Amino acid sequence: MIVLFATLFSSCRKATSTGTIEFVSNSAYPYAVYIDGIFQDELPGYSYQYYTVHSGYHECRVIQQTGYIVAPVDEYFDVDVYEGNQVVVSFP
């Protein structure tokens, strides 16, 4: 009986809150977009893309894919997303 109650109670938890990260490319070249180490998409030059994520801390990374001579631009951004808000990651 106690196990059944615990199972039912845990399944009634509030849904995880979410927010949005907007990536904005100010470059003519495409960039690979990563959130928490997971590849999301290749963002074309001079464009933007929204990603819905769980509230909390996220490590974002963008890596230039073409147009570099010696080494690509490789940038990290630490963002805190709160329920219902939007964080903008603008690069390079």
Summary of the structure (lengths in Angstrom):
residues: 92
radius of gyration: 18.0
end to end distance: 57.8
largest distance: 67.1
contacts: 238
relative contact order: 0.29
helix: 11%
strand: 53%
